[in-house]
Amino acid sequence: MSNRLRKDKTYTMDDLAAELGLSKSTVSRALSGSGRIGADTVARVKECAERLGFRPNLTAKALAGQRTLNLAAVMPQEATASMMMFYHECLSGMVVRGARSGYNILVCMQDDNDTVPLEDVVRNRKVDAVILTQLKHDDKNVALLKKENFPFVVIGSGAGENIAHVDSKMIESCAAFAVQCVSKLETGGNVLFVCGSLNVEANNNRLSGFLSAMENSHFEGIQYAICTDVADVENDLSVKDWNLILCSDDVVCLRVMEALKRLEVQIGKDVLLASFHDSILFETSMPPVSALRVDAFTLGEKSTDVALKMLDGIQYEKMNYVDCSFEMRSSTGK
């Protein structure tokens, strides 16, 4: 250890850089987890920081960069419901990634497409960047953020080519999952897709994935229909014998399950059932429900990482993707 580094002093980032023979910017990026820094270098920097008891001066960093050290996560009002696990998992990923760089996550709840809460956050500069967790058709939040020239990231896709997105390749993933589910119908049959509001871009993408599967796959004897209003689902279920029902997400699927129960239709026996979004409730339901699992935690984590790279002037990808998996359970005969 260099003579000028003594154990009775408060160490700075300059001290760490001198000790390691690295630039201050490299040390900063290694500690924040942003930028393309090699794993060995990151490990060296973190070991040295821990050994010397270094703690970043976040207040000084905020003042120097005129930052709040806050990010806003904009969520729909229904995200507060206990069944909306997607938003809870996304938020957890944001909090974990933000904490690594000394950032807090401010949750901004919105009723429908009301931009007033976000306008207050942005125009009063309460945060440094915004993450939109649900994209609407002709989204007013996107228009506001572009007008204010405010950094933001969208979870999902469809906001425009020049906007940063973090997504799950939803159209392709839903198409592949639909093919997997329809293949369970050995002798053909009737398939119903039950969709949530088409004002939400994610549902448009799921619908596109379903249609791609139905129109581009060579299934014989398959007839399909679409229900775009969940309120009508019980009528649609009762007017025809469906062999397979695909649902746009877990909340829609739970409503379909309730309707099937009232109609005394047995899932997995009388009809196969699957969802384009998984839920922990599906693992323990009777029967367990097949679903497309999107890594929502990583969606939140990666969207926060992209936002922080924007703020630090680090190169980032406009389109970022997380993994999906097919969870085939008893509701489709596995």
N, C-alpha and C positions, 0 to 999 in steps of 0.2 A: 504494500500500500504506500502511496506517495506520502512524503513527510508532511505535506500541507493538509492532509486529511487526518484530523484528530477526532477521537471518539467523544470529545466534550463539546463539539460544535454541531450546529444545525446544517445539514448538507443540502446543497442546491443541485439542480440539474447540471449546472456547469461543472460541479465537483464530480458527478458521476461520469460525465463525458470525458473529463481529464483522466480519471482513474482507469477508464476502459479504453481510452484512445479512440473514442468515437466522436462524431459530431453531436452537437446538442439536439439537432432535429431528429437524428436516428434514435437517440435515447428517448426523446419525447414520444416518437411513434411506437417504439417498443413497449413503453409503459402504458400507452393508451390503447394498444391493440389495433391501431389503424395503420394503413400503409403496408407495402410489401417488404417486410423485414424478415430475414431468415429466422427459423426456429432457434438455432444455436445462439444467434445474437440476442433474441428476445430473452432466452433463458439466462444468458450472461448478465444482461441489464437487470432483470428482476432479482437475480441472486445478489448482485452488488447492492441494489436498492434495499433489499431486506437486511443484508449484513450491516449496512451503514445506518439503518433506521430511517431511510429517506421517505418523506411524505410530501407529495406534490402540494404546492400552495395553490389551491383551487380558487381562492378569492383573488389572488394576484393575477392568475390566468384569466379569470373572468373580466377583471378590470382592464387588463392589458388588451384584451380582444373585444372589449365592450360586449361581453356575453352574459347571458342569464344563467347558463348551465342547466337550462330546462328545455325539454322537447315536449310538444303537445301530441297526444294520441287522441285523434278525433274518432269517437265511437257513437253508433246510433243508440237511442234511448233504450231499445230492447236488449242491449248488451248487458244490462244490469240483471237480467233474468238468470237464475241459476242454471237453466238448461242451455244457455248460450255459451258453451264451453270454449268455442273457437276464440272469442274475444278475450276470455280469461287467460287462455294459453298464449295468445299473441302478446298480451300485456306483460305476462311473466317474462317472455323473451326480451321485450323492450327494456324492462327494468334491469334485468341481468346485464345486458350489453351496455346500457347507459351507465350503470354503476361502475363499470370497468374504466370509464373515461370521466368519472366524476359528475355525470349528468343525472338529473331527476326527470321523471316522466309525469307530466301534468295531463290528467284525463279531462278531455273536453267532450261532454255529452251533448248530443243534438237530437232534437225532435224533428223527425222527417228530414227535410232539406233546409232547415232554418239555420242561416249562417251567422246569426247575431252572436252566439257564444264565441265562435271562432273569430269574428270581426274584432271583438273586444281583446282577445288574446293576441292577435296579430298586430293590430293598430296601436296597442299599448306596449308592444314589444315585451310581452311576458315570457316568451320562449324564443329560442334561436332557430328552430325548424319545426315542421309539422309532419306527422305521419297520418294519412287517411286510411282507416281500417276497412271502410266500406265505400265503394265507388258507385254513385248513382248515375243514371242516364242524364246527360247534360248537367253534370254535377256543378252546383253553385259554389261549392268549396274550391274546386279547381279554378273556376273563373276568378274568384276572390284572390286566391294565392298568386295566380299569374299576374293579376292587375297590380297587386302589392309588391311583385317581384320578390316573393318570400320563398325561401328554400322549403321544399316538401317532397315527400315520397308517398307513393300509392301502393297499398297492398291489394293486388289484383292486377288487371290489365284492361286497357281500353280508354285511357285518359289522353292518349296522344303519343306520337313517336318521340318527342323531345322531353318527355317526362319520365322520371325514374320510377320504375315499377319493381315490385318483388312479388312473384307469382308462383304457381304450381304447375304451369302448363295445363291449365284447367280444361281447355277444350280437348286437347289430345288425351289427357288422363281420363276424362269422363267418357270419351268415345271408346277407349280401350276397355274401361271397366264395364260399360254397357254391353260390349261384345262378349265379355267374359260371362256376364249374367244371362244374356239371351242364349248363349250356348248351352245353358242348363235345360233349355226347353228342347228336348230331343225330337219331338214331333210337331214343332211349330206351335203357334198359339197367338193370343192377344196380349199386347204389351201396352201398359199405360204409363206415361211419364207425368208426374205431378210436380208442377213448378211453383216456386214462390213468386213474389212480385217481379215483373220484368222491368220495373224501374231500377232494380239493383243489377248492375252489370255482371256480377258473378252468376246470377241466374240466367242471363242471356248467354253467357259462355257455357254454362252447363247444358242449356237447351241446344246450343250449337253442337256440343259434343254428342248429345243423344241423337240428334238428327243425322250427324255425320256417320254414326254407327249404324243407324237404321238404313240410310240411303246408300252407303258405300260398302256394306257387307252383304254377302250373298246368302242371306237366310231364306230358307224356303218355308212357305206357309206361315209367315209372321205378318200380323196386322198390328199397327200401332196407332195410338191416339195421344193427345196432349191435353192435360187439364192445367190451365194457367191461373186459376183462381182456387186457392185452397179451400175457400168457403163452400165451393161446389163439389168437393171431393166425395162426400157421402152419396150424392146423387149419381155421380159418375161410377162409383163402385157398385151401386145397386142395379144399374141398368144393363150391365153386361158381365159375363163371366171372364174375368181377367186371369191370365196365367202368370203374368209377371208385372209387378208394379215397381217402377224406379222413381225415387224421390230426389228432389234437387238438393235437399240438405237434411240435417238431423231433426230440426224443428218440424219441418213439413212431414218427415217420416213418422215422427211421434204422433202427429195428428191423424195420419193415415192408419196407424196401428190402433188408435182409439176407435176410429170409424169401423175398421174391420172387426174389432171386438164386439161393437154394438150389433153388427150385422151377422155375428156368429160365424165369421169366416176364419178358418185356421191357417195361420201363416206357416209356410214351409210345407203344407200339405195341400190345402185348397188353392193357395196362391203363393208364389215366390215373391219376396220383398227385398229391396236393397236401397241404399242411400248413397248419394254422391258426396256426402260428408259424414265422417265417423263421429261417434260420441261414446264416452265411457259408459253411458246408459245402455248402449247396444251390446256391450260385452256380457252384461248380466240380465238382459231382457229375456223373456220366454216367448219364442226362441231367440237366441242371439242373432242380431241382424248383420248381414253382410254390408260392407261400406267401403268407400274410397277414403283412405286415411291421408290427410294432408298434415305435414309437420308444422302446426300453427305456431309452436314455440320458436322454431327457426325462422318462420315468416317475420315474427316480431323482432327477433334478434338481428336478422339480416337487414330489415328495413331501417332499424336504428343505426346499424353500421354504415349503411349508405348515406343516411342523413348526416352522420358525423364526418364522413369523408367529404361531403359537400362543404361543410363548415370549415374544414381544415385545408380545403383546396387540393385534396388528394383525388387522383383519377379514380372513377368508379364506372361500373357498367350501368347502362340505362335499363336493361332488362336483366333481372336476377331471378333465379329459380331455386325452389326447394323440392325435395323428394316427395313422392307419393307412394303408397303401397295399397294393394288390394287385400282387404280383410274378409275372406270368404268364410261365412258362418252358416249356422243351421237354417236360416231363413231362405237360403237359396239351395239347400241340400249340400252345401260346401262344394 
